[in-house]
Amino acid sequence: MLASEIIKHPIITEKSMLQVEEQNKYTFNVDKRANKIEIKKAVEELFDVKVVKVNKMRTAPKRKRVGQHEGFKPVIVKAIVQLAEGDNIEIFAA
């Protein structure tokens, strides 16, 4: 898999921005087939930074209903990536 296929897009919420400021951790929506090693290599390749730690989590599918139709929200896989001291990613600095 290519690095651009592994990292889908950044997750920008209040909680993720606090982690960026306080702990130098960045949150991304990633492909569900990727493992931690592939995520680390993809972030280092795309953003030219040094990754110290990767945490990966999978959200459970939630049941949703619209009128008489039922279904599930899709599974989302998030990765929280901690960077080395002094490194940062510019897309989060706005």
C-alpha positions in Angstrom: 0.0 0.0 0.0 1.1 3.5 -0.7 1.5 6.1 2.1 -1.3 8.2 0.7 -3.6 5.2 0.8 -2.8 4.4 4.4 -3.3 8.0 5.8 -6.8 9.0 4.7 -7.2 12.4 6.4 -6.4 14.2 9.7 -9.0 14.2 12.5 -9.3 17.8 13.8 -11.4 18.1 17.0 -11.0 20.0 20.2 -9.5 16.9 22.0 -7.1 16.2 19.1 -5.9 19.8 19.0 -5.3 19.7 22.8 -3.1 16.6 22.3 -1.2 18.4 19.5 -0.4 21.4 21.8 0.3 19.5 25.0 1.7 16.1 24.0 2.8 16.5 20.4 0.3 13.8 19.3 -1.5 13.9 16.0 -4.7 12.0 15.1 -5.4 10.5 11.6 -8.1 8.4 10.0 -6.3 5.4 8.5 -7.0 2.4 6.4 -8.3 -0.5 8.4 -5.9 -3.0 6.9 -2.8 -1.0 7.9 -0.7 -2.0 11.0 1.3 0.3 13.3 4.5 -0.2 11.5 3.0 0.8 8.1 1.3 3.8 9.7 4.6 4.9 11.2 6.4 4.7 7.9 3.6 6.5 6.0 3.6 9.4 8.4 7.4 9.7 8.3 7.3 9.6 4.5 4.4 12.0 4.0 5.4 14.7 6.5 9.2 14.2 6.9 9.1 13.8 10.7 10.3 11.3 13.3 7.5 9.1 14.9 8.1 7.9 18.4 4.9 6.0 19.1 1.7 4.9 17.3 -1.6 4.0 19.0 -4.3 2.5 16.8 -8.0 2.1 17.7 -11.1 0.8 15.9 -14.5 2.2 16.5 -17.4 -0.2 16.7 -20.1 0.0 14.0 -23.2 1.9 15.4 -26.7 1.0 14.5 -28.6 3.9 12.8 -32.2 4.1 11.6 -33.8 6.5 9.1 -37.5 5.9 9.0 -38.1 2.3 8.4 -34.6 1.6 7.0 -31.9 0.3 9.3 -28.2 0.1 8.8 -24.8 0.6 10.5 -22.4 3.5 10.4 -19.0 2.4 9.0 -16.1 1.2 11.1 -13.5 4.0 11.5 -9.9 3.2 12.4 -8.0 6.1 14.1 -4.3 6.3 14.7 -2.7 8.7 17.3 0.9 9.4 16.4 3.4 10.9 18.8 6.2 12.8 17.2 9.8 13.4 18.5 10.6 16.6 20.3 10.8 19.6 17.9 8.9 17.9 15.1 5.5 19.2 14.0 3.1 18.8 11.1 2.1 22.1 9.4 -1.5 21.1 8.4 -2.5 21.2 12.1 -1.1 24.7 12.6 -3.9 27.0 11.4 
